């Protein structure tokens, strides 16, 4: 046994410390699930909650600390970490009234929003879990409920959660073991002393058993499931295809399987869609633009995900000032034109970002001046205005954007080499198993181009002219595991996700930094295509600027994806490889618009996108309920101190006293019914006292208890006096003794 003072201190509460570690790992499995649900939480939220779990766990290693002080320390550490990470600065306010006090609280505490609410909820859940592990029954319930949740979510989604189920089981069983040994130490100290002296006597057999089970699982042959996965069965019953991802079997279908719209999950692209013309927003713009949403940098061979760097990007709170730029991107030669846009949302749907032309310079107003900039943050690296709430998405907002002016002569003079620069690796990333024929195709397409800009234009033109557009691509032709390879050489048809992903991978293959963009195309303006074709306005001497100012209606069918390529000195420049689409680019007045950008503009509102991922508003409601509970707790505290509460308690005690009278009567009548089965019958012509007197004469040993009991019964039923709780307990004891003596 160790005898050092520090070892004695640590081993004194070893069960609590080990349990804290397992509880932290246990709860982290839920964070892994949230990270797999693309778009459910911001990466920053996951990071803050993770550190909250780490800091909370660390406090349990502080010796000789009472629970109350430990909880206080955990709260302080959590607030300190949020303030440090979010650049908190003290705001002083001269407090002269309660309104000023509330304003002071809002200015200071509000700097920690919205992440502090997620972390606070995680901290409360952690404390609840630590309370649960003090009981074997509660541990079992915790394991069962968690496994049930992960199993259901895994079965009815395309995400894999069985590793989390395994970790939940492992942590749960280890918590049960810790609980068992902590109880053993208390109840059988001699046995515990023996185990402590010879730990190998039980540790080695357990280790060997675990190794044998693990090896058996690793080398066991793979067996196909006997029953159909619930997710597969559900999708098949709806006549929809199930991708071959281990979640079911692939079922070919020539029909579209989803409605067009803005996708939340892009990690696996493909399939078809139905045209949905439901309006999403109406935009009054000084120029026609695409409406940019989010970007992705990591291509996983099947779709797009947030890369490791994107998950750790710095964020900034938004105000009326111009939004900061990322110093990493050189835009010293870029010229822009200002575009103003006012957006009115036509749906109650909550999006992860605010949409606008590229690139947004500043926000002018939100909700007509109400709730200014609430829950909106800015990511300079991705040029994204992110909305962090789960509800109350802005109904309207106004922005100013700076549209790039494409000076193609200058763009063709750019020379850049990013291949050997680690900082740009995220924008050059392609899967290690990307087929060589994809890379060779990129070289073949660009072999005649002499500069990076012409190489990107060559790839854009090649995809636009050689692959037909369709919302129902025949994926039965595809055999390759890689999405781009399958599109370019096997399926050879598709919609925007196919074109944009292919261009991103092809341009990266030749060393051009690229990122994938999704949002909405320009939509339909108030001037219809029919009027433009007939030239009615031109007959009146009016010229039509199809890319000019107007009111544009954006529908689900306008959901779109495209590509941005980086050019040193100019920043990110958009490219449109999808057949039938044209970017509303701005060119210098003296430079004509190139003829090879794309084909006719009649079909620029052709819709496309993949299935929209299910929303999880219940999580945000759960987090919001924490705030509501806190407010209710304060209200209850003041209520308990009020006179009305004390009056209600007094009346309640009186009602309880009356209930003691009723309870004695009920219990006595129940005894009369049970005594009939034992031969002690009350005749119809007898009163209760006459019956008990007769029983006492027959069985003299009952006389004492029956006399005392009948006194209490008559007082409870006929007297105006209230029976006390003590008398009720006395009556219960007398009834029990009478029943025992009647046997």
KEZAKOL-431196 format. One record per residue (C-alpha): residue in one letter; z, y, x. Coordinates in steps of 0.5 Angstrom, whole numbers, padded with zeros to 4 digits, always signed. Example, Ala and Ser with C-alpha at 12.3 -4.5 7.8 and 13.67 -1.06 7.14 Angstrom:
KEZAKOL-431196
A+0016-0009+0025/S+0014-0002+0027/
END
This chain:
KEZAKOL-431196
X+0000+0000+0000/X-0002+0007+0003/X+0005+0011+0004/X+0002+0018+0006/X+0004+0024+0001/X-0003+0025-0001/X-0005+0018-0003/X+0001+0018-0007/X-0001+0024-0010/X-0008+0022-0012/X-0006+0015-0014/X+0000+0017-0019/X-0006+0019-0024/X-0011+0015-0021/X-0013+0013-0028/X-0014+0020-0031/X-0019+0021-0025/X-0023+0015-0025/X-0024+0016-0033/X-0026+0023-0032/X-0032+0021-0027/X-0034+0016-0032/X-0034+0020-0038/X-0038+0025-0034/X-0043+0020-0033/X-0043+0018-0040/X-0044+0025-0043/X-0050+0026-0038/X-0054+0020-0041/X-0054+0025-0047/X-0057+0031-0042/X-0062+0026-0040/X-0064+0024-0047/X-0065+0032-0048/X-0069+0033-0042/X-0074+0027-0044/X-0075+0031-0051/X-0080+0036-0048/X-0078+0043-0051/X-0072+0041-0054/X-0067+0045-0049/X-0070+0050-0044/X-0069+0047-0036/X-0064+0053-0035/X-0059+0050-0041/X-0059+0043-0038/X-0057+0046-0031/X-0052+0050-0034/X-0049+0044-0038/X-0050+0040-0032/X-0045+0044-0028/X-0040+0045-0034/X-0039+0037-0034/X-0039+0037-0026/X-0034+0043-0026/X-0030+0040-0031/X-0029+0033-0028/X-0027+0036-0021/X-0021+0040-0024/X-0018+0033-0026/X-0017+0032-0018/X-0012+0037-0018/X-0006+0034-0017/X+0001+0036-0022/X-0003+0040-0027/X-0001+0040-0034/X-0006+0039-0039/X-0006+0046-0042/X-0007+0049-0035/X-0012+0045-0033/X-0016+0046-0040/X-0015+0054-0038/X-0018+0053-0031/X-0024+0049-0034/X-0025+0055-0039/X-0025+0060-0033/X-0029+0056-0028/X-0034+0055-0034/X-0035+0063-0035/X-0034+0065-0028/X-0040+0060-0026/X-0044+0063-0032/X-0043+0070-0030/X-0045+0069-0023/X-0051+0065-0025/X-0054+0070-0030/X-0052+0076-0026/X-0046+0079-0030/X-0044+0086-0029/X-0038+0090-0032/X-0040+0095-0037/X-0034+0100-0039/X-0033+0103-0045/X-0028+0108-0047/X-0025+0104-0053/X-0022+0109-0059/X-0023+0105-0065/X-0024+0097-0067/X-0032+0098-0067/X-0032+0101-0060/X-0028+0095-0058/X-0033+0090-0061/X-0038+0094-0058/X-0035+0093-0051/X-0034+0085-0052/X-0041+0085-0054/X-0044+0088-0048/X-0040+0084-0043/X-0039+0077-0047/X-0046+0078-0049/X-0049+0078-0042/X-0047+0070-0042/X-0051+0068-0048/X-0054+0064-0050/X-0053+0059-0045/X-0045+0060-0046/X-0045+0057-0053/X-0048+0050-0050/X-0044+0050-0044/X-0038+0051-0049/X-0040+0046-0054/X-0041+0041-0048/X-0034+0042-0045/X-0031+0041-0052/X-0034+0035-0053/X-0032+0033-0046/X-0025+0034-0048/X-0026+0030-0054/X-0028+0024-0050/X-0022+0025-0045/X-0018+0024-0051/X-0022+0018-0054/X-0021+0014-0047/X-0013+0014-0048/X-0014+0009-0054/X-0018+0002-0053/X-0020+0003-0060/X-0023+0010-0059/X-0027+0007-0053/X-0030+0002-0057/X-0032+0007-0063/X-0035+0011-0058/X-0039+0006-0054/X-0042+0003-0061/X-0044+0010-0064/X-0047+0012-0057/X-0051+0006-0057/X-0053+0006-0064/X-0056+0013-0063/X-0060+0012-0057/X-0062+0005-0060/X-0065+0009-0066/X-0068+0015-0062/X-0071+0010-0057/X-0074+0005-0063/X-0077+0011-0067/X-0080+0015-0061/X-0084+0015-0055/X-0079+0016-0050/X-0075+0011-0047/X-0068+0011-0047/X-0066+0004-0045/X-0063+0006-0038/X-0059+0011-0042/X-0056+0005-0046/X-0055+0001-0040/X-0051+0007-0037/X-0047+0008-0043/X-0045+0000-0043/X-0043+0000-0036/X-0039+0007-0037/X-0036+0004-0043/X-0034-0003-0040/X-0031+0001-0034/X-0027+0006-0038/X-0024-0001-0042/X-0022-0004-0035/X-0019+0003-0033/X-0015+0003-0039/X-0013-0004-0039/X-0010-0003-0032/X-0007+0003-0033/X-0003-0001-0039/X-0002-0007-0034/X+0002-0002-0029/X+0006+0001-0035/X+0008-0006-0038/X+0008-0011-0032/X+0010-0007-0026/X+0011-0013-0022/X+0004-0016-0023/X+0001-0009-0022/X+0005-0009-0015/X+0002-0016-0013/X-0005-0014-0015/X-0004-0007-0011/X-0002-0011-0005/X-0008-0016-0006/X-0014-0012-0009/X-0019-0017-0006/X-0016-0023-0010/X-0019-0020-0017/X-0024-0015-0014/X-0028-0020-0010/X-0029-0025-0016/X-0031-0019-0020/X-0036-0016-0015/X-0039-0023-0014/X-0040-0024-0022/X-0044-0017-0023/X-0048-0019-0017/X-0050-0026-0020/X-0051-0023-0027/X-0056-0017-0024/X-0060-0022-0020/X-0061-0026-0026/X-0063-0020-0030/X-0068-0018-0024/X-0071-0025-0023/X-0071-0027-0030/X-0079-0028-0033/X-0081-0023-0038/X-0081-0025-0045/X-0085-0022-0050/X-0081-0019-0056/X-0081-0024-0062/X-0080-0018-0067/X-0085-0012-0068/X-0081-0006-0065/X-0079-0001-0071/X-0083+0005-0068/X-0090+0000-0068/X-0088-0003-0075/X-0088+0004-0078/X-0094+0007-0075/X-0098+0001-0077/X-0096+0002-0084/X-0099+0009-0084/X-0105+0006-0081/X-0104+0010-0074/X-0105+0008-0067/X-0099+0007-0062/X-0101+0008-0055/X-0099+0002-0050/X-0093+0005-0047/X-0089-0001-0048/X-0087+0002-0055/X-0091-0002-0058/X-0098-0005-0058/X-0105-0001-0058/X-0108-0001-0065/X-0115+0003-0065/X-0117+0008-0070/X-0123+0012-0071/X-0119+0017-0076/X-0115+0023-0074/X-0108+0021-0073/X-0105+0028-0073/X-0106+0035-0076/X-0108+0041-0071/X-0103+0046-0069/X-0099+0048-0063/X-0096+0042-0059/X-0089+0041-0056/X-0090+0035-0052/X-0096+0035-0047/X-0093+0029-0043/X-0098+0024-0046/X-0105+0027-0049/X-0110+0024-0053/X-0112+0021-0060/X-0115+0025-0065/X-0113+0030-0070/X-0115+0033-0077/X-0117+0040-0078/X-0111+0045-0081/X-0113+0052-0083/X-0106+0054-0085/X-0104+0061-0082/X-0099+0062-0076/X-0099+0069-0075/X-0103+0076-0076/X-0105+0080-0070/X-0107+0087-0070/X-0110+0088-0063/X-0114+0093-0059/X-0118+0088-0056/X-0120+0081-0058/X-0116+0076-0053/X-0113+0069-0053/X-0106+0068-0054/X-0102+0065-0049/X-0096+0061-0050/X-0094+0056-0044/X-0096+0054-0037/X-0095+0047-0034/X-0096+0045-0027/X-0094+0038-0026/X-0100+0033-0028/X-0097+0026-0029/X-0103+0022-0030/X-0103+0022-0038/X-0101+0029-0039/X-0097+0035-0037/X-0090+0036-0036/X-0085+0042-0033/X-0085+0041-0025/X-0079+0041-0021/X-0080+0048-0019/X-0081+0050-0026/X-0074+0047-0028/X-0071+0052-0023/X-0075+0058-0024/X-0070+0065-0025/X-0070+0068-0031/X-0069+0075-0033/X-0066+0078-0040/X-0071+0083-0044/X-0071+0090-0045/X-0076+0096-0046/X-0077+0097-0039/X-0084+0093-0036/X-0083+0086-0035/X-0082+0084-0027/X-0087+0081-0023/X-0087+0075-0019/X-0087+0078-0012/X-0090+0071-0009/X-0097+0073-0013/X-0101+0078-0009/X-0105+0082-0015/X-0106+0088-0010/X-0114+0088-0012/X-0113+0087-0019/X-0115+0092-0024/X-0113+0091-0031/X-0114+0095-0038/X-0108+0096-0043/X-0108+0092-0049/X-0103+0093-0055/X-0102+0088-0060/X-0097+0087-0066/X-0096+0080-0068/X-0093+0078-0075/X-0091+0071-0076/X-0094+0068-0083/X-0089+0062-0082/X-0082+0060-0081/X-0083+0056-0075/X-0079+0057-0069/X-0084+0057-0063/X-0081+0056-0055/X-0085+0062-0053/X-0087+0069-0056/X-0095+0069-0056/X-0099+0075-0053/X-0105+0077-0049/X-0105+0075-0041/X-0101+0078-0038/X-0095+0081-0042/X-0093+0088-0039/X-0087+0090-0044/X-0084+0089-0051/X-0085+0095-0055/X-0080+0092-0061/X-0078+0086-0065/X-0077+0085-0072/X-0078+0093-0073/X-0072+0095-0069/X-0067+0090-0071/X-0064+0084-0067/X-0067+0088-0061/X-0069+0083-0056/X-0064+0078-0058/X-0065+0071-0055/X-0071+0073-0051/X-0072+0072-0043/X-0078+0073-0039/X-0080+0068-0033/X-0084+0072-0028/X-0087+0066-0025/X-0090+0063-0031/X-0091+0070-0035/X-0088+0067-0041/X-0083+0070-0046/X-0079+0065-0048/X-0075+0064-0054/X-0068+0061-0053/X-0066+0060-0060/X-0067+0054-0065/X-0067+0059-0071/X-0069+0066-0073/X-0075+0066-0069/X-0078+0074-0069/X-0082+0075-0076/X-0086+0081-0072/X-0086+0084-0065/X-0090+0089-0061/X-0093+0088-0054/X-0097+0091-0049/X-0101+0087-0044/X-0105+0088-0038/X-0112+0084-0039/X-0115+0083-0032/X-0122+0086-0031/X-0126+0081-0027/X-0130+0084-0021/X-0134+0078-0020/X-0137+0081-0013/X-0130+0082-0010/X-0127+0075-0013/X-0133+0072-0009/X-0131+0075-0003/X-0124+0072-0003/X-0122+0066+0002/X-0116+0062+0001/X-0113+0056+0004/X-0107+0053+0000/X-0107+0046+0002/X-0102+0046+0008/X-0097+0051+0005/X-0091+0047+0002/X-0090+0053-0003/X-0096+0052-0007/X-0096+0044-0007/X-0094+0045-0015/X-0100+0048-0016/X-0104+0043-0012/X-0101+0037-0015/X-0105+0031-0017/X-0102+0023-0018/X-0102+0019-0012/X-0106+0014-0015/X-0112+0019-0018/X-0118+0015-0018/X-0123+0017-0012/X-0129+0018-0016/X-0125+0024-0020/X-0124+0027-0013/X-0132+0025-0011/X-0134+0028-0017/X-0131+0035-0016/X-0134+0035-0009/X-0141+0033-0012/X-0140+0039-0017/X-0138+0044-0012/X-0143+0042-0006/X-0147+0048-0007/X-0142+0053-0008/X-0140+0058-0002/X-0133+0061-0005/X-0127+0059-0009/X-0129+0063-0015/X-0136+0060-0015/X-0133+0053-0014/X-0129+0054-0020/X-0134+0057-0025/X-0139+0051-0023/X-0133+0046-0025/X-0132+0050-0032/X-0140+0050-0033/X-0141+0043-0031/X-0135+0041-0036/X-0138+0045-0042/X-0145+0043-0041/X-0144+0036-0040/X-0139+0033-0045/X-0139+0034-0053/X-0134+0037-0057/X-0130+0032-0062/X-0124+0032-0065/X-0124+0025-0066/X-0126+0022-0059/X-0127+0014-0059/X-0122+0012-0054/X-0124+0005-0055/X-0129+0006-0049/X-0123+0008-0045/X-0120+0003-0040/X-0117+0007-0034/X-0110+0009-0034/X-0111+0016-0032/X-0113+0021-0037/X-0118+0025-0033/X-0121+0019-0030/X-0122+0016-0037/X-0125+0022-0040/X-0130+0024-0035/X-0133+0017-0034/X-0131+0013-0040/X-0130+0017-0046/X-0134+0023-0044/X-0132+0027-0051/X-0126+0030-0053/X-0123+0037-0055/X-0119+0042-0051/X-0114+0038-0048/X-0119+0034-0045/X-0123+0039-0042/X-0117+0044-0039/X-0114+0038-0036/X-0120+0035-0033/X-0122+0042-0030/X-0115+0043-0027/X-0115+0036-0024/X-0122+0037-0021/X-0120+0044-0018/X-0114+0042-0015/X-0118+0036-0012/X-0122+0041-0008/X-0116+0045-0006/X-0115+0051-0011/X-0108+0053-0014/X-0109+0051-0022/X-0104+0051-0028/X-0105+0049-0035/X-0104+0054-0040/X-0103+0052-0048/X-0103+0057-0054/X-0108+0060-0059/X-0115+0062-0058/X-0117+0069-0061/X-0118+0067-0069/X-0122+0070-0074/X-0122+0078-0075/X-0123+0081-0081/X-0131+0082-0080/X-0134+0075-0082/X-0139+0072-0078/X-0144+0072-0084/X-0144+0080-0084/X-0145+0080-0077/X-0151+0075-0077/X-0154+0079-0083/X-0153+0085-0079/X-0151+0089-0085/X-0147+0094-0081/X-0152+0095-0076/X-0157+0097-0082/X-0152+0103-0083/X-0153+0105-0076/X-0146+0102-0074/X-0145+0098-0067/X-0141+0092-0067/X-0136+0090-0062/X-0134+0083-0063/X-0129+0083-0058/X-0126+0090-0060/X-0120+0092-0064/X-0119+0089-0070/X-0114+0085-0074/X-0114+0077-0073/X-0112+0071-0077/X-0109+0066-0072/X-0109+0059-0076/X-0106+0052-0073/X-0114+0050-0072/X-0114+0055-0067/X-0109+0052-0062/X-0112+0051-0056/X-0111+0050-0048/X-0115+0052-0042/X-0114+0053-0035/X-0112+0059-0030/X-0114+0059-0022/X-0110+0063-0017/X-0114+0068-0013/X-0111+0072-0007/X-0111+0079-0009/X-0112+0078-0016/X-0107+0073-0018/X-0109+0068-0024/X-0115+0068-0027/X-0117+0065-0034/X-0123+0059-0034/X-0125+0056-0041/X-0128+0049-0040/X-0128+0047-0047/X-0135+0046-0050/X-0137+0052-0055/X-0131+0056-0053/X-0132+0063-0049/X-0126+0067-0046/X-0126+0075-0049/X-0126+0077-0041/X-0127+0084-0039/X-0132+0086-0034/X-0133+0093-0030/X-0138+0097-0034/X-0144+0096-0029/X-0143+0089-0029/X-0147+0085-0034/X-0143+0079-0037/X-0145+0073-0034/X-0150+0068-0038/X-0147+0062-0035/X-0140+0063-0038/X-0141+0058-0044/X-0145+0057-0050/X-0145+0061-0057/X-0139+0064-0060/X-0140+0062-0067/X-0135+0056-0066/X-0130+0060-0062/X-0125+0058-0068/X-0126+0050-0067/X-0119+0047-0068/X-0115+0042-0063/X-0109+0040-0061/X-0104+0034-0061/X-0099+0032-0065/X-0093+0037-0066/X-0087+0034-0064/X-0081+0033-0069/X-0076+0039-0069/X-0069+0038-0068/X-0066+0044-0071/X-0059+0040-0073/X-0057+0041-0065/X-0057+0048-0066/X-0054+0048-0072/X-0048+0043-0069/X-0048+0048-0063/X-0047+0054-0068/X-0042+0051-0072/X-0037+0051-0066/X-0037+0059-0067/X-0036+0058-0074/X-0030+0053-0073/X-0027+0058-0068/X-0028+0064-0073/X-0025+0060-0079/X-0019+0058-0074/X-0017+0065-0073/X-0018+0066-0081/X-0013+0060-0082/X-0008+0063-0076/X-0007+0070-0080/X-0007+0066-0087/X-0001+0062-0085/X+0003+0068-0083/X+0001+0071-0090/X+0006+0072-0096/X+0001+0068-0100/X+0001+0062-0096/X+0009+0062-0096/X+0009+0063-0104/X+0003+0057-0104/X+0008+0053-0100/X+0014+0054-0104/X+0010+0052-0110/X+0007+0046-0107/X+0014+0043-0105/X+0016+0044-0112/X+0010+0040-0114/X+0012+0035-0109/X+0019+0034-0112/X+0016+0033-0119/X+0012+0028-0116/X+0018+0024-0114/X+0020+0024-0121/X+0014+0021-0123/X+0013+0016-0117/X+0020+0013-0119/X+0018+0012-0126/X+0011+0009-0124/X+0015+0004-0118/X+0020+0002-0124/X+0015+0000-0129/X+0011-0004-0124/X+0018-0008-0122/X+0018-0009-0130/X+0011-0012-0130/X+0013-0017-0123/X+0020-0019-0126/X+0016-0022-0132/X+0013-0027-0128/X+0020-0029-0125/X+0023-0030-0132/X+0026-0023-0133/X+0023-0021-0139/X+0024-0015-0143/X+0023-0016-0150/X+0020-0011-0155/X+0026-0009-0159/X+0030-0007-0152/X+0031-0001-0148/X+0030-0001-0141/X+0038-0001-0140/X+0039-0006-0145/X+0034-0011-0141/X+0037-0010-0135/X+0044-0011-0137/X+0042-0017-0140/X+0039-0019-0133/X+0046-0017-0130/X+0050-0022-0135/X+0045-0028-0133/X+0045-0026-0126/X+0051-0023-0124/X+0048-0022-0116/X+0043-0017-0119/X+0048-0012-0123/X+0050-0007-0117/X+0043-0006-0115/X+0040-0006-0123/X+0046-0001-0125/X+0044+0004-0119/X+0037+0003-0120/X+0037+0005-0128/X+0041+0011-0126/X+0036+0013-0122/X+0030+0011-0127/X+0033+0015-0133/X+0035+0021-0129/X+0027+0021-0126/X+0025+0020-0133/X+0029+0024-0138/X+0033+0029-0134/X+0031+0036-0133/X+0033+0035-0126/X+0029+0034-0120/X+0029+0028-0116/X+0030+0029-0108/X+0026+0025-0103/X+0032+0022-0101/X+0033+0019-0108/X+0026+0017-0108/X+0027+0013-0102/X+0033+0010-0105/X+0030+0008-0111/X+0025+0004-0107/X+0030+0000-0103/X+0034-0002-0109/X+0027-0004-0112/X+0026-0008-0106/X+0032-0012-0106/X+0032-0013-0113/X+0025-0017-0112/X+0028-0021-0107/X+0034-0023-0111/X+0030-0025-0117/X+0026-0030-0113/
END
